[in-house]
């Protein structure tokens, strides 16, 4: 290796490290990070823990809903983003209403299970349609919007791989949970569901990071629009400047002709 090769190699390595760091930050923002995972797990964990002890559907459901509301209030007080906490509240609320309506504690988990199944199918169907869902989710986070669909084929391929990973992982999770819903008791279903909250999610996020870290860099369409707007303003200013110069140079000439006449 020559001395000229080393700076090039270092620059490439720095660009790769920057791309990975940007990808990590985007995934952390999109999926809520550690705090988002805690907010996802805690209500269900509290429900199954209380139900395991006293078998009281009402107390378990109210406790799960209460802790979800507390998590939202904490985020509001801290002025943090509340989208993950709110999604948790809605999920728990649906579970509580459904379980109270049917009187079956297992139904507390059914809306979330159906959502997981629907999400798995959405990842697969959108990928087959050429618009992988993970790209629709992460495109705005990376400031590329839908530019990856037509202008960045390597990135579209990475999004397709990631969406397949999410879809298949969630389908595998459903394949475990739905038989337990039909043939197991509430306690066993609840503990298995809690145990399957984080590991499949982390696996899917890790695979997404692997695919995107190797993909071409995102096209920052916001930066492009800003640059185009600045260029347009500069062009307009240049035209105005030329018009002003032309007007200034034309005034003495007009005055001279008038004097000669």
N, C-alpha and C positions, 0 to 999 in steps of 0.2 A: 504493500500500500504506500502510495506516495504521500508527501506532505499536503498535496492539494486535495487528495481524496478525503482526508480526515475532516476538514471543515464541512464538506458536503455531507458526509455521513453523520456528523454531529447535528447539522441542520435538519436532516431527515428524521433523526431520532427525536429531536426537539419537537418537530411538527407532529410526529406520531404520539408523543407524550401529551402534547396540547390537545390533540383530537380525543384521546382517551379521557383526559380530564374533563373536557367539555361534555363528552358522552355520559360520564359518571354523574356530573352535576345535573344534566338534563333528566336522567333517569331518576335521580334522587328527588328532583322537583316534581316530576310527573307522577310518581308513585308514592310520594309522601314520606319516604325514608323510614327511619326507626320509629319515629313518633306515629306516623301513619299506620305502621304495622301494629303498634300497641293499641291504637284506637280501634283497629279492626278486630283484634283478638279479645280485648278485655270484656266487652259486653257478653259475648258468648261464653267466655270462661266463667264469668260471674254467674250466669244463668245455670250452667251445668253443675257448678260447684254447689250452689244453694239447693238445686233440685236433687242432687245426690244425697244431701244431708236430710232434707225434710220432705221431699216429694211434693212440695207445694208449688203448683204452676203459677198462681197469682203472685206470690212473693218473689219467685225467681224472675218472672217476666218484668215486674215493676222495678226490681233492682237493676236488671239489664238496661231497661229504658232510662232509668235515672242516671246511671253512670255515663250513658251516651250523651245525655243532655248536659251533664257536668263537663264532659270533654269539650263540647261545643262552647259552653260559657267560658271555660278557661281560654280557649283560642280567641274568643271575642274580646276578653279582657286584655289579653296580650297583643291584640290586633294582628294576629296571625291569619293566614289563609284558612278558611273553614270548610273547603270543599270535601276533604277527606272525612272530617268529623261529621259534617251534615249527611254525607252518604251513609255513614255508619248509623246515624240516628234514624234515617228513613228505613234502612234495612232492618234494624231492631224493631221499629214501630210496626212494620208490616208483619214481622214474625210474631210480635205480641198480639196484634189484632187477630191474626189467623189462628194462633193457638187458643186464644180466649174464645173465639167463635166456635171452634170445633171441640174444645175441651180436651184436646190431645196435645200433650207437652211436646211431642216430636214435631208437631206442625210449626213450632217456633223456628225450626231450622229449614222448613220446606221452601219459603220464598227465597232465601239465600241460595239454596241448592238449585232451584229453578233458574235463578239469575246466573249462577255459574255455568249451567248447561247452555243457557241462551248466549252467554258471552263466548263460550267455547265455539259454538256454531257460528257466531258472528265473525270471529277471527278466521275461521276456515272459509266461510262463504265469501267474505270480502277479499281474501287472498286469491281464491279461485276467480273472482271477478276482476282482478288486476288492481284493486285498491286496498291493499292490506291494512287492516284496522290499526295496527301499531304505528303505521306511518301517518294515519289520520290523527292519532293521539299525539305523537311526538313531533310531527312536522311544525306546528306552531311553537313548540318549546325550543326547537333548533332554529327558529326564524326562517325556515325554508318553505313553510306551508305545503303546497302540493307540487313544488318544483321538481321533486324527486320522481314524479310520475313520467315526465316527458324529457327532462333535461339531465337526469342523473340516474341512468339505468343501474349502475352498480349499487347505489343506495336503495333503489327500489327492490333489487334482489335481496339485499340485507333485511329490509323491512318484511319481505315475503317470508324469509326464513324465520325471522323472529315471530311473526304472526302464526306460522305453522307450529312453532314451539309452544306458544301460549295456548293455542287451540287444542293441541294434543295433550298437553299437561293437564289442562282443565277437564278434558274429556276423561282422562285417566282418574282424576279426582272424583268425578261424577260416578264412574264405574265402581268406585269403592263405596261411596256414600249412599247411593240410591238403594242398593241391596240391603244395607244396614237400616235404612229408613223403613223398608217393608218388613224385615225379618228380625231386627234387633230391638232392644229396649231403648228408652230415651237416654238413659245415662251412658250406655256404651256408644250410641250414636253421637252424643254431645262431646264426649272426650275424644273420639276419633276425629270429629270435625275440627275441634280445637287444635289437635295435633297436626292436622293437614292444612291449617291456615297459612303458616309461614314457610315451611320447606318447599312446597311447589311454587309458591310465589317467588322465593329467592332464586330457585332454579330457573324460572322463566326470565327473571330480571337479569340474571348472570348470562344466560344465553343471548339475550337481547344485547347486552353490553359487548359480548364477544363478536357477534355479527356486525354491530355498528362500528366497533373499534377498528375493524378491518375494512370497512366500507369507505368509499370516497367521502371527502368532507362535504357537509351540507352547503347548499347555495343560499346565502343570506339574501332573500328577496327584499327584505326591509332595507338593507344597506343599498341594494341596487336601486330601489325606488327613490331613496334619499339622494343617491348620486345622480340619478336621472333628473330629479327635481332641481338639484343645484346646477346641473349643466344647462337645463332649460332657463333657469334664472340668469345664469351667466351669459347665455346667448341673447336673452332679451335685453340685458344691460348693455351688451356690446352693440346691439342694433340701435338702442337709444343713444349711446355715445356717438355712433357714426352719424345718426340723424342730426344730433346737436352740432357736431363738427361741420356737417354739410350746411346746416342753417347759418352757422356763424360765417363760414367762408362765402356764402351766397349774399349776405347782407352788404358787404363793401362793394361787391361787383354790381349789385343792383343800384347802389347809390351812385357809383361812377357813371353808369349808363345814364342815369337821370341827369347828372351834372353835364355830360357831353351833349345831351339833347337840349 
